[in-house]
Amino acid sequence: MYAERLILETDETGRLKSVPRLPESGRFEAIFLRLDDPALVVTPKQRRTPHPGLAGGAVESGNVIDSAPAAAWNLPK
């Protein structure tokens, strides 16, 4: 199985402008993505930051490594 990318265009009534030629006696699966859909336009994401009220709220109290036996950490030997 291999993938082939085809970009198909439609006219104002939604009909294909040209139908691609396909091999005979074949089975095909098609997934259609609308290329000019504004919902599909990728915009750069903003960097997420924690809420200012959480700043400095985490306190490490004790040795984290000793909180579980060494065998539970699954460390390489």
N, C-alpha and C positions, 0 to 999 in steps of 0.2 A: 504494500500500500504506500502511496506517496501523495503528497499534497501539491496542488497547483492553485495558484492565486489568479482569479479572474475578476476584473472590475467591469461590471455591467452597468449600462446606463438605460434609463427609461425616458419615455417622452412625457408630454403633459397629461396624458391619460393613464400613465402607470404601466404601459406596455414596454417590453424590451425593445430597444432600438435595433439590436442585432442578437441573434441566438447563437451561442457558441456551438461548434461542431464537437460531438462527443463520440467516443468509440462505441461500436455496436455491442449489444448484449452485455452491457455493463450496469452496475449498480452504483449510485452516487449518493452522497450525503452533502447537503448544502446548508451553510450557515450564512445568513445575510446580515451584514452590518451596514447601516446607512452612514456613508462617509461625511456627508454635509450636515449631520445632525448636531446642533449646538450642545446637546447633552453629552456627546462623545468627545468633545474638545477637552484635552488634558490641560489643566491649568497648574502652575507650580503651587505646591502646598506650602502653607505657612509653617514655620518651625513652631512646634508645640512647646509650651512652657507650663510648669506647674502653677497652680494658683498661689499668689503671693502669701496667702495665709498659711500655706504649708511650709514655707521657707524656714529652715532651722528646726523643724518639728521632729525630725528623726534623730534619735539618740541611740548609739550603740552601747549597750550595757553588758559588757563582758566579752568573752572570747567566742566568736561565732563558730570557729572550727571545732571547739569542744561541745557544741550544741547537739552533735550527732556523732555516733561512733565512726571511726575511720573507714570501716567496711561499707557504710552507707553512702559515702561520698563517691564511690566508684572511680577512684583515682588510678592512673596507670602506675605500675610498680617499677 
